[in-house]
Amino acid sequence: TLDGLTEDMLVKILTDPKNAIIKQYQKLLELDEVKLEFTEGALRTIAKKAIEKKTGARALRAIIEKFMLDIMYEIPKDDNIGTVKITEEYINGTGGPVIGMRGQDLIEG
């Protein structure tokens, strides 16, 4: 049942299966030689938002697609970007992703 999905279960759904949505986005960005990371706080925030929507795991993809849209559009345009870290603040709309340039330290977005 939908009531049975906990935050921990939703985080596992995001990350554990072979075809998990997080892994799919990581593979897509690997095509541009960009490493995509999610903080634990970001994963938990996504799970909490899915619980709030009361649609269970189905909400996970919609939530992720909403904030990954700009990243998936912008990353291929900039060959200098080496890493993108998705943070809790980015998911909550209070900050940006942390962008790391190739061969440089991370830049807070």
QUIVEN-V780041 format. One record per residue. N is the residue number from 1. RES is the residue in one letter. PSI is psi in radians with two decimals (999 if undefined). NEAR is the number of other ideal C-beta (glycine too) atoms within 10 Angstrom. Layout:
N|RES|PSI|NEAR / N|RES|PSI|NEAR
This chain:
1|T|2.82|5 / 2|L|-0.58|11 / 3|D|-0.41|8 / 4|G|-0.20|7 / 5|L|2.05|16 / 6|T|2.97|11 / 7|E|-0.77|15 / 8|D|-0.72|10 / 9|M|-0.73|15 / 10|L|-0.66|22 / 11|V|-0.72|20 / 12|K|-0.69|14 / 13|I|-0.64|18 / 14|L|-0.57|24 / 15|T|-0.51|13 / 16|D|-0.80|11 / 17|P|2.71|11 / 18|K|-0.64|5 / 19|N|0.54|7 / 20|A|2.55|15 / 21|I|-0.67|19 / 22|I|-0.79|23 / 23|K|-0.61|15 / 24|Q|-0.78|12 / 25|Y|-0.66|19 / 26|Q|-0.74|16 / 27|K|-0.73|11 / 28|L|-0.76|16 / 29|L|-0.49|20 / 30|E|-0.50|11 / 31|L|-0.50|9 / 32|D|0.25|14 / 33|E|0.73|11 / 34|V|2.30|21 / 35|K|2.20|13 / 36|L|2.23|21 / 37|E|2.63|16 / 38|F|2.29|25 / 39|T|2.79|16 / 40|E|-0.70|9 / 41|G|-0.67|15 / 42|A|-0.80|23 / 43|L|-0.74|20 / 44|R|-0.65|18 / 45|T|-0.71|21 / 46|I|-0.78|25 / 47|A|-0.75|24 / 48|K|-0.72|17 / 49|K|-0.65|18 / 50|A|-0.70|25 / 51|I|-0.72|18 / 52|E|-0.60|10 / 53|K|-0.27|14 / 54|K|0.54|9 / 55|T|0.21|13 / 56|G|-2.58|17 / 57|A|-0.37|15 / 58|R|-0.49|10 / 59|A|-0.38|18 / 60|L|-0.87|22 / 61|R|-0.79|13 / 62|A|-0.71|12 / 63|I|-0.82|20 / 64|I|-0.75|22 / 65|E|-0.60|12 / 66|K|-0.81|11 / 67|F|-0.25|16 / 68|M|-0.26|20 / 69|L|-0.92|10 / 70|D|-0.72|11 / 71|I|-0.81|21 / 72|M|-0.44|14 / 73|Y|-0.71|9 / 74|E|-0.66|13 / 75|I|-0.85|21 / 76|P|-0.34|13 / 77|K|-0.32|8 / 78|D|1.81|12 / 79|D|-0.19|11 / 80|N|-0.30|10 / 81|I|2.23|21 / 82|G|-0.56|16 / 83|T|2.64|18 / 84|V|2.14|25 / 85|K|2.14|18 / 86|I|2.18|25 / 87|T|2.90|20 / 88|E|-0.70|18 / 89|E|-0.69|18 / 90|Y|-0.76|22 / 91|I|-0.65|24 / 92|N|-0.07|14 / 93|G|0.30|8 / 94|T|0.10|9 / 95|G|3.14|13 / 96|G|3.08|16 / 97|P|2.77|27 / 98|V|2.06|18 / 99|I|2.28|21 / 100|G|2.19|19 / 101|M|2.67|13 / 102|R|2.15|12 / 103|G|0.21|7 / 104|Q|2.98|11 / 105|D|2.86|6 / 106|L|2.55|15 / 107|I|2.17|13 / 108|E|2.29|11 / 109|G|999|14
